[in-house]
Amino acid sequence: MKHALLAIAMLAGCKRDCVHMCQRIDNWLDECGYSWEVSFEDEGWSSIEDCYNDHWEADQKKEQGCKIRSADWDRRDCY
C-alpha cells in the first residue's frame, strides 16, 4: 500500500528527499556489492523497504536532513 502511495506522490510531483536518500543508498550498496543487513545492522534494515518505512512519516526537518545525506551518498566511494 505504501508503495502505491509513494508512486502517486512521485507522479504528482511531491518531493520526498528521504525516499530519494533510500534510493541513493540502495544504488550505492548495489554498485559496491554491500548488503543492507551488514551495512545497516544498527538500524535493523534488511532492504530498501525498511529504509522507506523508517522515513515514511518524515517531517520537514527530517526531510531536510535526508536531502543533505542524499548528496553525501552520491559522493561516497566504495571502500
PDB file of N, CA, C and O in Angstrom, chain B, residues numbered from 101:
ATOM      1  N   MET B 101       0.817  -1.186   0.000  1.00  0.00           N
ATOM      2  CA  MET B 101       0.000   0.000   0.000  1.00  0.00           C
ATOM      3  C   MET B 101       0.870   1.263   0.000  1.00  0.00           C
ATOM      4  O   MET B 101       0.594   2.218  -0.727  1.00  0.00           O
ATOM      5  N   LYS B 102       1.922   1.253   0.825  1.00  0.00           N
ATOM      6  CA  LYS B 102       2.788   2.427   0.881  1.00  0.00           C
ATOM      7  C   LYS B 102       3.439   2.691  -0.460  1.00  0.00           C
ATOM      8  O   LYS B 102       3.654   3.843  -0.837  1.00  0.00           O
ATOM      9  N   HIS B 103       3.758   1.615  -1.191  1.00  0.00           N
ATOM     10  CA  HIS B 103       4.426   1.798  -2.474  1.00  0.00           C
ATOM     11  C   HIS B 103       3.495   2.426  -3.496  1.00  0.00           C
ATOM     12  O   HIS B 103       3.934   3.211  -4.337  1.00  0.00           O
ATOM     13  N   ALA B 104       2.226   2.091  -3.431  1.00  0.00           N
ATOM     14  CA  ALA B 104       1.256   2.705  -4.330  1.00  0.00           C
ATOM     15  C   ALA B 104       1.141   4.195  -4.017  1.00  0.00           C
ATOM     16  O   ALA B 104       1.091   5.023  -4.926  1.00  0.00           O
ATOM     17  N   LEU B 105       1.100   4.530  -2.733  1.00  0.00           N
ATOM     18  CA  LEU B 105       1.043   5.935  -2.342  1.00  0.00           C
ATOM     19  C   LEU B 105       2.320   6.662  -2.728  1.00  0.00           C
ATOM     20  O   LEU B 105       2.282   7.818  -3.147  1.00  0.00           O
ATOM     21  N   LEU B 106       3.439   5.986  -2.588  1.00  0.00           N
ATOM     22  CA  LEU B 106       4.725   6.573  -2.979  1.00  0.00           C
ATOM     23  C   LEU B 106       4.740   6.866  -4.475  1.00  0.00           C
ATOM     24  O   LEU B 106       5.182   7.936  -4.893  1.00  0.00           O
ATOM     25  N   ALA B 107       4.268   5.939  -5.268  1.00  0.00           N
ATOM     26  CA  ALA B 107       4.235   6.130  -6.717  1.00  0.00           C
ATOM     27  C   ALA B 107       3.337   7.306  -7.087  1.00  0.00           C
ATOM     28  O   ALA B 107       3.683   8.113  -7.950  1.00  0.00           O
ATOM     29  N   ILE B 108       2.198   7.396  -6.439  1.00  0.00           N
ATOM     30  CA  ILE B 108       1.273   8.504  -6.709  1.00  0.00           C
ATOM     31  C   ILE B 108       1.913   9.831  -6.306  1.00  0.00           C
ATOM     32  O   ILE B 108       1.817  10.819  -7.034  1.00  0.00           O
ATOM     33  N   ALA B 109       2.562   9.848  -5.151  1.00  0.00           N
ATOM     34  CA  ALA B 109       3.213  11.077  -4.685  1.00  0.00           C
ATOM     35  C   ALA B 109       4.305  11.511  -5.648  1.00  0.00           C
ATOM     36  O   ALA B 109       4.445  12.699  -5.941  1.00  0.00           O
ATOM     37  N   MET B 110       5.086  10.540  -6.145  1.00  0.00           N
ATOM     38  CA  MET B 110       6.172  10.868  -7.062  1.00  0.00           C
ATOM     39  C   MET B 110       5.615  11.388  -8.384  1.00  0.00           C
ATOM     40  O   MET B 110       6.160  12.332  -8.955  1.00  0.00           O
ATOM     41  N   LEU B 111       4.544  10.786  -8.872  1.00  0.00           N
ATOM     42  CA  LEU B 111       3.935  11.230 -10.123  1.00  0.00           C
ATOM     43  C   LEU B 111       3.312  12.614  -9.972  1.00  0.00           C
ATOM     44  O   LEU B 111       3.298  13.408 -10.913  1.00  0.00           O
ATOM     45  N   ALA B 112       2.806  12.887  -8.794  1.00  0.00           N
ATOM     46  CA  ALA B 112       2.161  14.178  -8.557  1.00  0.00           C
ATOM     47  C   ALA B 112       3.180  15.290  -8.331  1.00  0.00           C
ATOM     48  O   ALA B 112       2.803  16.450  -8.169  1.00  0.00           O
ATOM     49  N   GLY B 113       4.444  14.953  -8.320  1.00  0.00           N
ATOM     50  CA  GLY B 113       5.473  15.958  -8.166  1.00  0.00           C
ATOM     51  C   GLY B 113       5.845  16.262  -6.729  1.00  0.00           C
ATOM     52  O   GLY B 113       6.544  17.241  -6.467  1.00  0.00           O
ATOM     53  N   CYS B 114       5.391  15.439  -5.791  1.00  0.00           N
ATOM     54  CA  CYS B 114       5.752  15.647  -4.400  1.00  0.00           C
ATOM     55  C   CYS B 114       7.233  15.327  -4.211  1.00  0.00           C
ATOM     56  O   CYS B 114       7.745  14.339  -4.738  1.00  0.00           O
ATOM     57  N   LYS B 115       7.888  16.165  -3.465  1.00  0.00           N
ATOM     58  CA  LYS B 115       9.311  15.948  -3.229  1.00  0.00           C
ATOM     59  C   LYS B 115       9.472  15.166  -1.935  1.00  0.00           C
ATOM     60  O   LYS B 115       9.018  15.596  -0.875  1.00  0.00           O
ATOM     61  N   ARG B 116      10.115  14.028  -2.033  1.00  0.00           N
ATOM     62  CA  ARG B 116      10.352  13.174  -0.882  1.00  0.00           C
ATOM     63  C   ARG B 116      11.849  12.923  -0.794  1.00  0.00           C
ATOM     64  O   ARG B 116      12.351  11.938  -1.335  1.00  0.00           O
ATOM     65  N   ASP B 117      12.559  13.810  -0.114  1.00  0.00           N
ATOM     66  CA  ASP B 117      14.007  13.690  -0.022  1.00  0.00           C
ATOM     67  C   ASP B 117      14.443  12.411   0.681  1.00  0.00           C
ATOM     68  O   ASP B 117      15.475  11.841   0.326  1.00  0.00           O
ATOM     69  N   CYS B 118      13.688  11.951   1.663  1.00  0.00           N
ATOM     70  CA  CYS B 118      14.059  10.727   2.359  1.00  0.00           C
ATOM     71  C   CYS B 118      13.907   9.509   1.448  1.00  0.00           C
ATOM     72  O   CYS B 118      14.703   8.574   1.527  1.00  0.00           O
ATOM     73  N   VAL B 119      12.910   9.516   0.601  1.00  0.00           N
ATOM     74  CA  VAL B 119      12.745   8.433  -0.369  1.00  0.00           C
ATOM     75  C   VAL B 119      13.934   8.431  -1.334  1.00  0.00           C
ATOM     76  O   VAL B 119      14.487   7.376  -1.648  1.00  0.00           O
ATOM     77  N   HIS B 120      14.312   9.596  -1.790  1.00  0.00           N
ATOM     78  CA  HIS B 120      15.463   9.710  -2.692  1.00  0.00           C
ATOM     79  C   HIS B 120      16.730   9.228  -1.994  1.00  0.00           C
ATOM     80  O   HIS B 120      17.566   8.570  -2.614  1.00  0.00           O
ATOM     81  N   MET B 121      16.879   9.552  -0.707  1.00  0.00           N
ATOM     82  CA  MET B 121      18.041   9.107   0.032  1.00  0.00           C
ATOM     83  C   MET B 121      18.092   7.578   0.084  1.00  0.00           C
ATOM     84  O   MET B 121      19.148   6.983  -0.132  1.00  0.00           O
ATOM     85  N   CYS B 122      16.964   6.951   0.367  1.00  0.00           N
ATOM     86  CA  CYS B 122      16.917   5.480   0.409  1.00  0.00           C
ATOM     87  C   CYS B 122      17.301   4.894  -0.948  1.00  0.00           C
ATOM     88  O   CYS B 122      18.019   3.896  -1.014  1.00  0.00           O
ATOM     89  N   GLN B 123      16.832   5.503  -2.013  1.00  0.00           N
ATOM     90  CA  GLN B 123      17.159   5.022  -3.354  1.00  0.00           C
ATOM     91  C   GLN B 123      18.642   5.189  -3.647  1.00  0.00           C
ATOM     92  O   GLN B 123      19.247   4.316  -4.268  1.00  0.00           O
ATOM     93  N   ARG B 124      19.232   6.283  -3.216  1.00  0.00           N
ATOM     94  CA  ARG B 124      20.661   6.513  -3.430  1.00  0.00           C
ATOM     95  C   ARG B 124      21.492   5.526  -2.623  1.00  0.00           C
ATOM     96  O   ARG B 124      22.509   5.026  -3.104  1.00  0.00           O
ATOM     97  N   ILE B 125      21.062   5.245  -1.399  1.00  0.00           N
ATOM     98  CA  ILE B 125      21.752   4.234  -0.589  1.00  0.00           C
ATOM     99  C   ILE B 125      21.680   2.886  -1.288  1.00  0.00           C
ATOM    100  O   ILE B 125      22.680   2.174  -1.377  1.00  0.00           O
ATOM    101  N   ASP B 126      20.499   2.535  -1.783  1.00  0.00           N
ATOM    102  CA  ASP B 126      20.314   1.256  -2.467  1.00  0.00           C
ATOM    103  C   ASP B 126      21.226   1.154  -3.689  1.00  0.00           C
ATOM    104  O   ASP B 126      21.832   0.108  -3.923  1.00  0.00           O
ATOM    105  N   ASN B 127      21.328   2.221  -4.460  1.00  0.00           N
ATOM    106  CA  ASN B 127      22.220   2.232  -5.627  1.00  0.00           C
ATOM    107  C   ASN B 127      23.670   2.052  -5.206  1.00  0.00           C
ATOM    108  O   ASN B 127      24.415   1.297  -5.831  1.00  0.00           O
ATOM    109  N   TRP B 128      24.071   2.748  -4.144  1.00  0.00           N
ATOM    110  CA  TRP B 128      25.445   2.652  -3.662  1.00  0.00           C
ATOM    111  C   TRP B 128      25.749   1.236  -3.202  1.00  0.00           C
ATOM    112  O   TRP B 128      26.795   0.683  -3.542  1.00  0.00           O
ATOM    113  N   LEU B 129      24.848   0.649  -2.434  1.00  0.00           N
ATOM    114  CA  LEU B 129      25.045  -0.726  -1.964  1.00  0.00           C
ATOM    115  C   LEU B 129      25.198  -1.680  -3.143  1.00  0.00           C
ATOM    116  O   LEU B 129      26.065  -2.554  -3.140  1.00  0.00           O
ATOM    117  N   ASP B 130      24.348  -1.502  -4.147  1.00  0.00           N
ATOM    118  CA  ASP B 130      24.397  -2.361  -5.328  1.00  0.00           C
ATOM    119  C   ASP B 130      25.721  -2.198  -6.076  1.00  0.00           C
ATOM    120  O   ASP B 130      26.356  -3.187  -6.443  1.00  0.00           O
ATOM    121  N   GLU B 131      26.132  -0.961  -6.299  1.00  0.00           N
ATOM    122  CA  GLU B 131      27.379  -0.697  -7.027  1.00  0.00           C
ATOM    123  C   GLU B 131      28.604  -1.221  -6.280  1.00  0.00           C
ATOM    124  O   GLU B 131      29.567  -1.673  -6.900  1.00  0.00           O
ATOM    125  N   CYS B 132      28.564  -1.159  -4.958  1.00  0.00           N
ATOM    126  CA  CYS B 132      29.724  -1.544  -4.153  1.00  0.00           C
ATOM    127  C   CYS B 132      29.692  -3.002  -3.705  1.00  0.00           C
ATOM    128  O   CYS B 132      30.668  -3.507  -3.150  1.00  0.00           O
ATOM    129  N   GLY B 133      28.581  -3.668  -3.944  1.00  0.00           N
ATOM    130  CA  GLY B 133      28.480  -5.073  -3.574  1.00  0.00           C
ATOM    131  C   GLY B 133      28.244  -5.305  -2.088  1.00  0.00           C
ATOM    132  O   GLY B 133      28.606  -6.356  -1.558  1.00  0.00           O
ATOM    133  N   TYR B 134      27.643  -4.337  -1.416  1.00  0.00           N
ATOM    134  CA  TYR B 134      27.340  -4.466   0.007  1.00  0.00           C
ATOM    135  C   TYR B 134      25.872  -4.826   0.193  1.00  0.00           C
ATOM    136  O   TYR B 134      25.059  -4.663  -0.717  1.00  0.00           O
ATOM    137  N   SER B 135      25.548  -5.314   1.378  1.00  0.00           N
ATOM    138  CA  SER B 135      24.156  -5.670   1.666  1.00  0.00           C
ATOM    139  C   SER B 135      23.565  -4.699   2.688  1.00  0.00           C
ATOM    140  O   SER B 135      24.281  -4.063   3.461  1.00  0.00           O
ATOM    141  N   TRP B 136      22.265  -4.610   2.664  1.00  0.00           N
ATOM    142  CA  TRP B 136      21.561  -3.792   3.650  1.00  0.00           C
ATOM    143  C   TRP B 136      21.801  -4.339   5.051  1.00  0.00           C
ATOM    144  O   TRP B 136      22.053  -3.583   5.989  1.00  0.00           O
ATOM    145  N   GLU B 137      21.718  -5.679   5.187  1.00  0.00           N
ATOM    146  CA  GLU B 137      21.817  -6.309   6.500  1.00  0.00           C
ATOM    147  C   GLU B 137      23.121  -5.973   7.200  1.00  0.00           C
ATOM    148  O   GLU B 137      23.127  -5.671   8.393  1.00  0.00           O
ATOM    149  N   VAL B 138      24.226  -6.021   6.468  1.00  0.00           N
ATOM    150  CA  VAL B 138      25.531  -5.761   7.056  1.00  0.00           C
ATOM    151  C   VAL B 138      25.771  -4.259   7.223  1.00  0.00           C
ATOM    152  O   VAL B 138      26.240  -3.814   8.270  1.00  0.00           O
ATOM    153  N   SER B 139      25.453  -3.499   6.206  1.00  0.00           N
ATOM    154  CA  SER B 139      25.736  -2.061   6.228  1.00  0.00           C
ATOM    155  C   SER B 139      24.855  -1.291   7.206  1.00  0.00           C
ATOM    156  O   SER B 139      25.276  -0.262   7.734  1.00  0.00           O
ATOM    157  N   PHE B 140      23.652  -1.769   7.451  1.00  0.00           N
ATOM    158  CA  PHE B 140      22.712  -1.066   8.320  1.00  0.00           C
ATOM    159  C   PHE B 140      22.203  -1.959   9.444  1.00  0.00           C
ATOM    160  O   PHE B 140      21.027  -1.925   9.807  1.00  0.00           O
ATOM    161  N   GLU B 141      23.111  -2.752   9.981  1.00  0.00           N
ATOM    162  CA  GLU B 141      22.765  -3.662  11.068  1.00  0.00           C
ATOM    163  C   GLU B 141      22.215  -2.889  12.275  1.00  0.00           C
ATOM    164  O   GLU B 141      21.236  -3.312  12.890  1.00  0.00           O
ATOM    165  N   ASP B 142      22.842  -1.764  12.609  1.00  0.00           N
ATOM    166  CA  ASP B 142      22.413  -0.980  13.769  1.00  0.00           C
ATOM    167  C   ASP B 142      20.988  -0.450  13.614  1.00  0.00           C
ATOM    168  O   ASP B 142      20.250  -0.341  14.593  1.00  0.00           O
ATOM    169  N   GLU B 143      20.610  -0.122  12.383  1.00  0.00           N
ATOM    170  CA  GLU B 143      19.261   0.377  12.122  1.00  0.00           C
ATOM    171  C   GLU B 143      18.253  -0.762  12.000  1.00  0.00           C
ATOM    172  O   GLU B 143      17.046  -0.535  12.090  1.00  0.00           O
ATOM    173  N   GLY B 144      18.737  -1.977  11.798  1.00  0.00           N
ATOM    174  CA  GLY B 144      17.846  -3.115  11.625  1.00  0.00           C
ATOM    175  C   GLY B 144      17.236  -3.200  10.235  1.00  0.00           C
ATOM    176  O   GLY B 144      16.209  -3.850  10.036  1.00  0.00           O
ATOM    177  N   TRP B 145      17.878  -2.536   9.268  1.00  0.00           N
ATOM    178  CA  TRP B 145      17.358  -2.539   7.906  1.00  0.00           C
ATOM    179  C   TRP B 145      17.906  -3.731   7.145  1.00  0.00           C
ATOM    180  O   TRP B 145      19.108  -3.992   7.177  1.00  0.00           O
ATOM    181  N   SER B 146      17.039  -4.449   6.468  1.00  0.00           N
ATOM    182  CA  SER B 146      17.476  -5.559   5.633  1.00  0.00           C
ATOM    183  C   SER B 146      17.157  -5.324   4.164  1.00  0.00           C
ATOM    184  O   SER B 146      17.483  -6.149   3.311  1.00  0.00           O
ATOM    185  N   SER B 147      16.511  -4.183   3.869  1.00  0.00           N
ATOM    186  CA  SER B 147      16.176  -3.858   2.482  1.00  0.00           C
ATOM    187  C   SER B 147      15.815  -2.380   2.385  1.00  0.00           C
ATOM    188  O   SER B 147      15.692  -1.678   3.388  1.00  0.00           O
ATOM    189  N   ILE B 148      15.653  -1.940   1.159  1.00  0.00           N
ATOM    190  CA  ILE B 148      15.227  -0.553   0.933  1.00  0.00           C
ATOM    191  C   ILE B 148      13.854  -0.309   1.548  1.00  0.00           C
ATOM    192  O   ILE B 148      13.533   0.815   1.935  1.00  0.00           O
ATOM    193  N   GLU B 149      13.058  -1.348   1.637  1.00  0.00           N
ATOM    194  CA  GLU B 149      11.720  -1.231   2.239  1.00  0.00           C
ATOM    195  C   GLU B 149      11.814  -0.752   3.688  1.00  0.00           C
ATOM    196  O   GLU B 149      11.004   0.061   4.133  1.00  0.00           O
ATOM    197  N   ASP B 150      12.797  -1.258   4.413  1.00  0.00           N
ATOM    198  CA  ASP B 150      12.979  -0.837   5.808  1.00  0.00           C
ATOM    199  C   ASP B 150      13.364   0.636   5.891  1.00  0.00           C
ATOM    200  O   ASP B 150      12.903   1.353   6.779  1.00  0.00           O
ATOM    201  N   CYS B 151      14.206   1.084   4.970  1.00  0.00           N
ATOM    202  CA  CYS B 151      14.584   2.497   4.910  1.00  0.00           C
ATOM    203  C   CYS B 151      13.346   3.350   4.626  1.00  0.00           C
ATOM    204  O   CYS B 151      13.120   4.367   5.283  1.00  0.00           O
ATOM    205  N   TYR B 152      12.553   2.929   3.647  1.00  0.00           N
ATOM    206  CA  TYR B 152      11.307   3.646   3.344  1.00  0.00           C
ATOM    207  C   TYR B 152      10.413   3.710   4.576  1.00  0.00           C
ATOM    208  O   TYR B 152       9.896   4.773   4.921  1.00  0.00           O
ATOM    209  N   ASN B 153      10.232   2.571   5.236  1.00  0.00           N
ATOM    210  CA  ASN B 153       9.340   2.516   6.396  1.00  0.00           C
ATOM    211  C   ASN B 153       9.791   3.448   7.511  1.00  0.00           C
ATOM    212  O   ASN B 153       8.959   4.084   8.157  1.00  0.00           O
ATOM    213  N   ASP B 154      11.090   3.537   7.744  1.00  0.00           N
ATOM    214  CA  ASP B 154      11.606   4.418   8.793  1.00  0.00           C
ATOM    215  C   ASP B 154      11.459   5.895   8.451  1.00  0.00           C
ATOM    216  O   ASP B 154      11.487   6.743   9.343  1.00  0.00           O
ATOM    217  N   HIS B 155      11.305   6.207   7.186  1.00  0.00           N
ATOM    218  CA  HIS B 155      11.230   7.605   6.769  1.00  0.00           C
ATOM    219  C   HIS B 155       9.876   7.985   6.193  1.00  0.00           C
ATOM    220  O   HIS B 155       9.711   9.104   5.707  1.00  0.00           O
ATOM    221  N   TRP B 156       8.913   7.092   6.235  1.00  0.00           N
ATOM    222  CA  TRP B 156       7.629   7.329   5.589  1.00  0.00           C
ATOM    223  C   TRP B 156       6.911   8.546   6.155  1.00  0.00           C
ATOM    224  O   TRP B 156       6.311   9.311   5.399  1.00  0.00           O
ATOM    225  N   GLU B 157       6.958   8.736   7.448  1.00  0.00           N
ATOM    226  CA  GLU B 157       6.251   9.838   8.104  1.00  0.00           C
ATOM    227  C   GLU B 157       7.183  11.005   8.403  1.00  0.00           C
ATOM    228  O   GLU B 157       6.965  11.728   9.375  1.00  0.00           O
ATOM    229  N   ALA B 158       8.203  11.201   7.599  1.00  0.00           N
ATOM    230  CA  ALA B 158       9.204  12.237   7.864  1.00  0.00           C
ATOM    231  C   ALA B 158       8.582  13.633   7.848  1.00  0.00           C
ATOM    232  O   ALA B 158       7.813  13.992   6.956  1.00  0.00           O
ATOM    233  N   ASP B 159       8.947  14.398   8.867  1.00  0.00           N
ATOM    234  CA  ASP B 159       8.511  15.789   8.900  1.00  0.00           C
ATOM    235  C   ASP B 159       9.487  16.633   8.080  1.00  0.00           C
ATOM    236  O   ASP B 159      10.454  16.106   7.530  1.00  0.00           O
ATOM    237  N   GLN B 160       9.239  17.919   7.998  1.00  0.00           N
ATOM    238  CA  GLN B 160      10.048  18.802   7.155  1.00  0.00           C
ATOM    239  C   GLN B 160      11.513  18.818   7.597  1.00  0.00           C
ATOM    240  O   GLN B 160      12.412  18.853   6.757  1.00  0.00           O
ATOM    241  N   LYS B 161      11.753  18.794   8.896  1.00  0.00           N
ATOM    242  CA  LYS B 161      13.130  18.818   9.410  1.00  0.00           C
ATOM    243  C   LYS B 161      13.873  17.538   9.013  1.00  0.00           C
ATOM    244  O   LYS B 161      15.032  17.590   8.600  1.00  0.00           O
ATOM    245  N   LYS B 162      13.204  16.403   9.140  1.00  0.00           N
ATOM    246  CA  LYS B 162      13.826  15.131   8.767  1.00  0.00           C
ATOM    247  C   LYS B 162      14.066  15.072   7.255  1.00  0.00           C
ATOM    248  O   LYS B 162      15.094  14.566   6.805  1.00  0.00           O
ATOM    249  N   GLU B 163      13.118  15.588   6.480  1.00  0.00           N
ATOM    250  CA  GLU B 163      13.283  15.626   5.023  1.00  0.00           C
ATOM    251  C   GLU B 163      14.508  16.464   4.646  1.00  0.00           C
ATOM    252  O   GLU B 163      15.251  16.102   3.734  1.00  0.00           O
ATOM    253  N   GLN B 164      14.715  17.571   5.339  1.00  0.00           N
ATOM    254  CA  GLN B 164      15.875  18.417   5.062  1.00  0.00           C
ATOM    255  C   GLN B 164      17.168  17.666   5.361  1.00  0.00           C
ATOM    256  O   GLN B 164      18.136  17.760   4.607  1.00  0.00           O
ATOM    257  N   GLY B 165      17.178  16.919   6.467  1.00  0.00           N
ATOM    258  CA  GLY B 165      18.346  16.105   6.798  1.00  0.00           C
ATOM    259  C   GLY B 165      18.602  15.045   5.743  1.00  0.00           C
ATOM    260  O   GLY B 165      19.751  14.782   5.386  1.00  0.00           O
ATOM    261  N   CYS B 166      17.540  14.439   5.247  1.00  0.00           N
ATOM    262  CA  CYS B 166      17.669  13.419   4.195  1.00  0.00           C
ATOM    263  C   CYS B 166      18.239  14.032   2.916  1.00  0.00           C
ATOM    264  O   CYS B 166      19.020  13.395   2.209  1.00  0.00           O
ATOM    265  N   LYS B 167      17.850  15.254   2.630  1.00  0.00           N
ATOM    266  CA  LYS B 167      18.353  15.935   1.434  1.00  0.00           C
ATOM    267  C   LYS B 167      19.869  16.083   1.512  1.00  0.00           C
ATOM    268  O   LYS B 167      20.572  15.856   0.527  1.00  0.00           O
ATOM    269  N   ILE B 168      20.362  16.457   2.670  1.00  0.00           N
ATOM    270  CA  ILE B 168      21.807  16.614   2.872  1.00  0.00           C
ATOM    271  C   ILE B 168      22.505  15.264   2.789  1.00  0.00           C
ATOM    272  O   ILE B 168      23.538  15.138   2.132  1.00  0.00           O
ATOM    273  N   ARG B 169      21.942  14.248   3.454  1.00  0.00           N
ATOM    274  CA  ARG B 169      22.560  12.908   3.432  1.00  0.00           C
ATOM    275  C   ARG B 169      22.513  12.283   2.037  1.00  0.00           C
ATOM    276  O   ARG B 169      23.394  11.501   1.680  1.00  0.00           O
ATOM    277  N   SER B 170      21.497  12.620   1.253  1.00  0.00           N
ATOM    278  CA  SER B 170      21.417  12.105  -0.120  1.00  0.00           C
ATOM    279  C   SER B 170      22.634  12.527  -0.926  1.00  0.00           C
ATOM    280  O   SER B 170      23.232  11.722  -1.640  1.00  0.00           O
ATOM    281  N   ALA B 171      22.988  13.790  -0.802  1.00  0.00           N
ATOM    282  CA  ALA B 171      24.161  14.297  -1.525  1.00  0.00           C
ATOM    283  C   ALA B 171      25.426  13.590  -1.055  1.00  0.00           C
ATOM    284  O   ALA B 171      26.318  13.313  -1.856  1.00  0.00           O
ATOM    285  N   ASP B 172      25.506  13.297   0.241  1.00  0.00           N
ATOM    286  CA  ASP B 172      26.666  12.562   0.771  1.00  0.00           C
ATOM    287  C   ASP B 172      26.763  11.172   0.149  1.00  0.00           C
ATOM    288  O   ASP B 172      27.855  10.722  -0.197  1.00  0.00           O
ATOM    289  N   TRP B 173      25.633  10.495   0.006  1.00  0.00           N
ATOM    290  CA  TRP B 173      25.639   9.151  -0.590  1.00  0.00           C
ATOM    291  C   TRP B 173      26.053   9.197  -2.057  1.00  0.00           C
ATOM    292  O   TRP B 173      26.677   8.260  -2.555  1.00  0.00           O
ATOM    293  N   ASP B 174      25.712  10.274  -2.746  1.00  0.00           N
ATOM    294  CA  ASP B 174      26.099  10.420  -4.153  1.00  0.00           C
ATOM    295  C   ASP B 174      27.609  10.549  -4.310  1.00  0.00           C
ATOM    296  O   ASP B 174      28.165  10.129  -5.324  1.00  0.00           O
ATOM    297  N   ARG B 175      28.268  11.123  -3.323  1.00  0.00           N
ATOM    298  CA  ARG B 175      29.703  11.338  -3.395  1.00  0.00           C
ATOM    299  C   ARG B 175      30.534  10.196  -2.794  1.00  0.00           C
ATOM    300  O   ARG B 175      31.754  10.161  -2.958  1.00  0.00           O
ATOM    301  N   ARG B 176      29.888   9.289  -2.118  1.00  0.00           N
ATOM    302  CA  ARG B 176      30.596   8.241  -1.386  1.00  0.00           C
ATOM    303  C   ARG B 176      31.222   7.211  -2.331  1.00  0.00           C
ATOM    304  O   ARG B 176      30.599   6.754  -3.289  1.00  0.00           O
ATOM    305  N   ASP B 177      32.457   6.870  -2.032  1.00  0.00           N
ATOM    306  CA  ASP B 177      33.160   5.832  -2.796  1.00  0.00           C
ATOM    307  C   ASP B 177      32.984   4.484  -2.114  1.00  0.00           C
ATOM    308  O   ASP B 177      32.680   4.410  -0.924  1.00  0.00           O
ATOM    309  N   CYS B 178      33.176   3.430  -2.877  1.00  0.00           N
ATOM    310  CA  CYS B 178      33.186   2.081  -2.302  1.00  0.00           C
ATOM    311  C   CYS B 178      34.503   1.909  -1.548  1.00  0.00           C
ATOM    312  O   CYS B 178      35.548   2.354  -2.024  1.00  0.00           O
ATOM    313  N   TYR B 179      34.468   1.297  -0.430  1.00  0.00           N
ATOM    314  CA  TYR B 179      35.684   1.110   0.378  1.00  0.00           C
ATOM    315  C   TYR B 179      36.315  -0.215   0.101  1.00  0.00           C
ATOM    316  O   TYR B 179      37.346  -0.543   0.690  1.00  0.00           O
TER     317      TYR B 179
END
